[in-house]
Amino acid sequence: MTEATTAVFDFLFCEIGFHRICAKHDIRNIGSGKVMEKLGMKKEGIFPQYYYKKDFGAGDAQQYGILKEDWLAKKAE
């Protein structure tokens, strides 16, 4: 997953010209958060009851984000 997302981030930042990318995940899915952190994304906040799923109920989401300058600095390491 990290390799595929790295290619997408490179494309969005370097080819399309994005300045910032953000993503959210269910706070109970710790693995998704670890992937985002491995990519250099930083926690930005929790969205209480962000989504609703039938037969499941409401769930909270954690948002991560990264700026182009931080992405390029991470790649240069």
LINKAZI-V839300 format. One record per residue. OMEGA is omega in radians with two decimals (none if undefined). NEAR is the number of other ideal C-beta (glycine too) atoms within 10 Angstrom. D_CENTER is the distance of its C-alpha to the mean C-alpha in whole Angstrom. Layout:
BEGIN
OMEGA | NEAR | D_CENTER
OMEGA | NEAR | D_CENTER
END
This chain:
BEGIN
-3.11 | 10 | 12
-3.14 | 11 | 11
-3.14 | 7 | 14
-3.13 | 8 | 13
3.08 | 16 | 9
3.12 | 16 | 11
3.12 | 10 | 14
3.12 | 12 | 12
3.10 | 20 | 10
-3.13 | 13 | 14
-3.09 | 11 | 15
-3.13 | 16 | 13
-2.98 | 20 | 14
-3.11 | 13 | 17
-3.08 | 8 | 19
3.11 | 7 | 18
3.08 | 8 | 17
3.07 | 15 | 14
-3.05 | 9 | 14
3.05 | 13 | 11
3.06 | 18 | 7
3.14 | 12 | 5
3.12 | 18 | 4
3.04 | 19 | 6
3.06 | 17 | 8
-3.06 | 15 | 11
3.11 | 16 | 12
3.13 | 10 | 15
-3.06 | 13 | 13
-3.13 | 10 | 12
3.12 | 9 | 12
3.10 | 17 | 8
3.12 | 18 | 8
3.09 | 12 | 10
-3.13 | 16 | 8
3.11 | 23 | 5
3.11 | 12 | 8
3.10 | 12 | 10
3.14 | 19 | 8
3.13 | 17 | 9
-3.12 | 23 | 6
3.09 | 13 | 8
-3.14 | 12 | 9
3.12 | 14 | 10
3.10 | 10 | 12
3.11 | 12 | 13
-3.13 | 14 | 14
3.12 | 9 | 17
-3.06 | 10 | 18
-3.12 | 15 | 16
3.11 | 13 | 17
3.09 | 9 | 20
3.11 | 9 | 21
-3.14 | 5 | 25
3.14 | 4 | 26
-3.13 | 8 | 23
-3.10 | 9 | 23
3.12 | 10 | 21
3.12 | 16 | 17
3.12 | 14 | 15
3.04 | 17 | 11
3.10 | 21 | 9
3.04 | 17 | 7
3.10 | 21 | 5
3.07 | 16 | 6
3.07 | 21 | 8
-3.14 | 16 | 11
-3.11 | 16 | 13
3.11 | 11 | 16
3.10 | 14 | 13
-3.12 | 22 | 12
3.10 | 12 | 16
3.12 | 11 | 17
-3.13 | 14 | 15
-3.11 | 13 | 16
-3.12 | 6 | 20
none | 5 | 20
END
